[in-house]
Each structure stands twice: as structure tokens, then as C-alpha cells.
Amino acid sequence: MTDFLTFQLPFVAALQHLLAAFPFMVAIWQVVSLLGNEEFFLFLVPLVYWCVSAKRGLQLGVLIIGGDAINALLKLLMAAPRPYWFGEPIRALSQDASFGLPSSHAQNAFAVWAFVAMVVAPRYGKARCYEAAAVLIVLIAFSRVVLGVHFPSDILVGWGLGFLWLRLVLRKWDGAMRAFRKSTFAGRILTSAIVVVVYLGLSLVFNSLHAAREYYPGVDPAIISKSASFSATALSIFTRAGATFGLLAGRALQLQGARWQVVGTSRQKSVRFIVGLIGVLLIWRGLAVVFPKGDDVVALGLRFLRYSLLSIWVVWGVPAIFLRYYDDTGAPRHPHKKGVQS
């Protein structure tokens, strides 16, 4: 496998020489890469779920969080290096404390933007929407190669996974949601917990299987040691486990109350998004400052809790607040009380 990867190194180096020769060019590719980052999705999913369509927003959340969790498992299983690990002539224009194969940016770009194109195509036209999605999918994936963090083969595998994951979610969505909805609240929470326990178990097994130091001669041992360390993999896994549990638990809580659907005036939606986003930032960054850092049991448990709360806030918290004051048509429940006029 090493020969297959090193065969791609001259291509990566040539792209960097042509497309990232100056700082402003590097900055452009870094901005493009952000369209596949956690920070961007923390903005996109709430926007769709709170202000556009509850069903589509939830599907988008599953595509991103579930897909990211699967990707992290496969990264542990494959334990593949990134181009910049091999040193010169590849420059590390971006860095990531994880293994390389498959590319999560390529996977998410395909699943997310193909899904968005599918949703908006009836309104704006299929050709226009799918062409725009294709451009974004290619640019985001291309940025990862130019920045030196992925091989072209990582991109191709990521695209394939994105296609398969999107197809699976769309085909099984209605049946899975019916089963989840018919279950009791305790059953939904138990299902959520089982999913997370299985995921953590697989993560431990996959993490114990790789021996990257033996796989890739010529790679700086210090870089491999850092990326293959328990700390690097544990932080990634507990982040995804927490987000997954919060998504499922939030949906379980949401099904206990009034049905959530996106209604209300543009002003209501704007206020909802601003208030909700403040909550997202307080949980995501605020608790990160308060909670201890590290890879001990307490730190990992609190990291799991932080990302669980983040997903619960998005899926259940903000809709619950809105439905407290407005009915399912967007009309105020207490029109004579100060502060709830639309």
C-alpha cells in the first residue's frame, strides 16, 4: 500500500506548486475546505432544521453526524497516512490529528451537497442545482489534496462512501422513523444508548488493530505516533459518539411533545435562528472552556456530554422553546402577553 500512496505524492506536490504557490492562494483553498468542516455544519443543520424544513434538517443531521461517525471508524480500521506525513516535497498547508483514508470532507461534500441539490431542484431546476452541487463537491475535495492532507485515492473512496450513505439514508428513512416513532420513550433512549455502546466498542476494537508504525516506512514516526495516539483517536470518537447520542435522544424527546414543523413569519424564524445559534455557541465553545481537556475518563465523559447537549439543543431544545410560545401555525399561544407578539 505504501507504494500506491507514494506513487501519488508527485501529483500532490505538483498541485501545491501550481495552485498554492502564494499565501493568498493557500487562504482561498482553506476557505473552500471550510465548507466541509464541523464549524460550517454547525451553522447549516440548525438553519435548515429550524427555518426551512424539520424533516430535511433532521435528514441532514443524520447524513453528517452518522456519516462522520462511520468515517471515523473506517479511518481507525485503515490507519492510512496523510501526504504531508511523508515530508518534503509535500507542504502541510493544513493539519488534522487523524488518519487519512477515507476523506471525511469528500464524503460529507458528496452526501450533503447532493442532498441539498435534490431538495431544492424542484424549485430552482435540476440541471442548475446538480451542476452547482458538482462544482462544490469537486472544489471541496480538490482543496484537501492541494492542502496536502489527502491523497486522490482518499477522495475517491470518500465520494463513494458519501454516495452509498446518502442512498442508504434516503431509502431507509421512512421505515426507520416509523419504527423509532412507534417505540416508547424508554425504548428510544435505550436504542440511542445501544447505538453508542456498539460504536464505542467497535472503535476500541479498530483502534487496537492498527500498527501504523510498521505499515508506512519513511513516514516521520513522531507524526504517526501523535495521530495514532489514544488521545487523538479518543477525542474524535467521543465527539462523534456524543453527537450521535444527542441526535437520537433529542429526537426521542421531540416526539414526546407537539410535532415540530417549520412555521412562523420571517421575523420569527430569524429570531429563532439567532437565539438558537447563541445556544449552540455557548454549548460548543463555552463548555469547551469550562470543561477540562485531556484524554482521561472525566475529560472524555464531559466531551461526550458537551456534544450530546449540543445535538439535543438543536433537535429538541430550540423547537421546544418555540412551541412553548407559538402553536403549530406560528400564531402566539398567549397573544396578550408582552413579548410574544409576532
N, C-alpha and C positions, 0 to 999 in steps of 0.2 A: 504493500500500500504506500510505503514511503516513496518509491519510485514514481508511482502515479501522481502523487502530490507534488513532488519536486519537479516533475515534468511541466506542471502548471506555473511554477514560480516565474519563469521569464515573461509569461503573458501578464501576470500581475505587476511585475516590475515595469514592463513597457507601458501599461495603462497609467501607472503612477507617474512615469516620466512625461507622458503626453497630457494627462488630464489633471495632475496635481503638482505641477511644477512650481506654482506660486501660492503663497498663503491664502489669497482671496479665492483661488480655485479649490483649495482644501476646505475652506469655510463653506463654499457652496455645496460640496458633497456632504459635509457634515450636517447641513440644514436638511438636505434631501433625506439623509439617513434618519433624521428625527421623525419622519412620517411613519417609521416602523418601530419607534421607541415607546416604552411604557408611558412616558410623560404625555405623548400625543394621544394615546388611547384613553388615558385618564380624563381627557377633555372630550374625545369623540363619543365614547359609550354613554356617559351621562347626557350629553347633548341629544343624542338620538332617543334614549330611553325616557327622558323627562319631557322632551319638547317636540318630538317627531312621531314616534310610534313605540308603544310599550313592547309589542311583540318583536319588532325588528331590533330594538335596543337590547332586549334580552338575548336574542339570537346572536347579535354582535358580541355581547359579553361572553357567551359560551364559545363562540369561534375564537376569540382572543385568549381568554383565560384557559379554556380547555386545551386549545391548540398549543399554547405556551407550555402547559404542564406536560403534554406529550413530547414536545420538542426537548424539554429539559431532560426527560428520561432517556430519549434517544441520544442526546449529547453524552450522557454518562455511559451509556452502553457502547457507543462508538469510540469515545475518548480520542477524537481526532484533533490534530493541532491546527492552529491558525497560521496563515502565511507569515506574519511578522515574527512568529516564534523562531523561524529559521534564520533571522538576522539579515544582513546585507545580501542582496541589494534592496530587499523589501523594507519600506519605512512603516513604522507603527503610527499611522495618522489618526488612529482611534484604538482604543483598547477595550477588552472585555474579559472579565475574570471567569471564563467558562471555556469549554471545548468548542470546536468549530462546526462539526457536522451533526445535524443539518442546520442551515441558516434559519434562525427564527424570524429575521427580518424578511427574508424571501417568502417564508411560509405565511407569515401574517399579511404581508403585502398582497399575496395572491388571494388568500381567503377573504380578507377584509374588503379590498377594492373591487374584486369580482362580485362580492355580495352587495356592496353599495351600488355598483353599476346595475345589477339585476333589479334592485329595489326601485331605483329612480328611472330606469329605462322606459317604463310605460309613460312617464310624464315628459321626458326630455328626448326620447328617441334612442332605440337600441344601438345604432351604429355609433352615434356620438358618445354615449355613455361607456360602451365597451372599448372604444378607442382610447378614451381618456384613462380608463382603468388600466389598459395595457401599458400606456406610457408610464403611469405611476409605478406599476409593478416592475417594469424593466429598470426605471431610474433608481428606485429604492434598492433593488438587488445589485445593480451596477455600482451604486455608491459603496456598498460593502466590499466589493472587490478592489475598487480604487483606493479605499482607505486601508487596505491591507489586512482586513480581519476575516476575509473569507476567500476560499478558492472558488473558481467557477463551478466545480463539482458540488460544493456545498449549496450553491444557489439552485442548481438543477434539482437536487434532492429536496430542498426546501419548497420549491414550486410544486413538485409532485405531491408532497405532504399537504400543502395548502389546498390543492385541488381535491385530494381524497377526503380531507377533513371537512371542507365545505360541502362536498357531495353527501357525506355521511350525516352531517348535522341537518341539512335540508330534508333528506329522505326520512330520517328517523324522528324529526322534531315533534310532529303531531302525536305520534304514539307515545313517545317518552313523556311529553307534557300531560297527556291524558292519564297515564299511569301515576305520575307524580301527584297530579291533582286529586285523584281518587283515593290516594293513601291518606292515613290520618296524619295529624301534625307530628306525633311522636315517630311515626313511620318515616316521614320526610326527613326529620332530623337524624334518625338512625341511618337512613340511606346516605345522607351527606357525610356522616361520620365514617361509614364503611368505605365510601369512595376515597376519603382522605387517608384512612389507615392503609388501604391497599396501595395507594400511591406512595406513601412514605415507605412501606415495606419494599416495593419494587425499587425505589430509589436507593435504599440501603443495599439491596442485592446487586444492582447495577454498579453502584459505586465501588463495591468490593471486587468486582470482576476485572476492572481495567488495570493495566500496568503500563501506563503510557511511557514511562521512562525507558522501557525496553522496546517499545514499538517504533520510536522515531529517533534514530541516531542522527546526530548533527544538530538537533534542537537544543537550545540552551536549557540545561537541567533545572536551573533556577526558575525559569518561566513555567515549565511543566509542573514543577513542584508547587508553585503558587496556584496555578489554575486547577490542578488535580487535588489540592488540599481539601481536607474536610471542611474548613471554614468557607471556601469558595463555593463548594457544591451544596453545603448545608444551607447557606443563606439563600441560594437560588431555589432549592427545593421547598424550604419552609415558606418562602414568599408565595410560591405558586400553590402550595397546599392551603395556606390561609385564604388566598383569594378564591380558590375553588370552593372551600367550605362556606365562605361568606356568601358567595353567589347562590349556592343551593339553599343555605339556611335563610338567606334574605327572601328567596322565592317562597320558601315554606311559610315564613311569617307573612308575606304579602298575600298569600292565598287564604290566610285566616281572616282577613278583613275585607273591605269593599274592593271590588275589582278595579285594578289600575288601568286606565287608558288615558292617553294624552288628550286633554281638553283644556279649554280656557282661552282667554284672549292672548294676543301677542305680549301684552304687558305682563300678564300673569306668568307666561312661560319664561319671559326674561328674568323676572324676579325669582322664579323657581330655580332657574339655572344659576343665577348669581349666588343665591343663598346656598344651594346645594354644592356649588363649587367651592365656596368658602369652607364648608364642612369637609369636603374632600381634602383640601389643603391642610386643614387643622389635623385631620387624622393621619394623612400620608406623611407630611413633613413635621407637623407639630409633635406627634407622638414619637417620631424618629429622634427628635431632640431629647425628649424626656426619657424614653426607654433606653436601657443600657445596650451597648454594642458588644459584639463578640459572637463566639460560637458555643458558649456554654448552654446548659439546659434552660436557664432562666431567660437569657437573651433570645434564644431561638423560639421559646414559647411565646414571648412577648412580640416577636416579629410575626409569628403566626396569628396572634391576636390582632395586631395592627392591620394586617391585610384582610383578615376576616371582617373586622369592623368597617373597613373601607368598602368592601363589597356589599355588606349589609346596609350601609348608609345609602349607597347608590340604588340598590334594588328595592329596599323596603323603607328606609328612613325618610327620604325626601317625599316619596308618594304618600306615606302615612301622614306627614305634616300637611301636605296639600289637601288630602281628603278630610282632614280634621276641620278645615275651614270652608271647603268647597265641595259641592256634590259632583256626581259623575257627568254633569253637563258644563261644569265650570262656574256655576252660579254660587254666590256666597251662601253658606248654611245659616249664617246669622247676619242678615243684611243690615240690621240696625245697630250692630256693634261697631264701635270705632276701630278702624284699622283693617277691616276685611272687605271694604268696598272694592269692586273691580274697576 
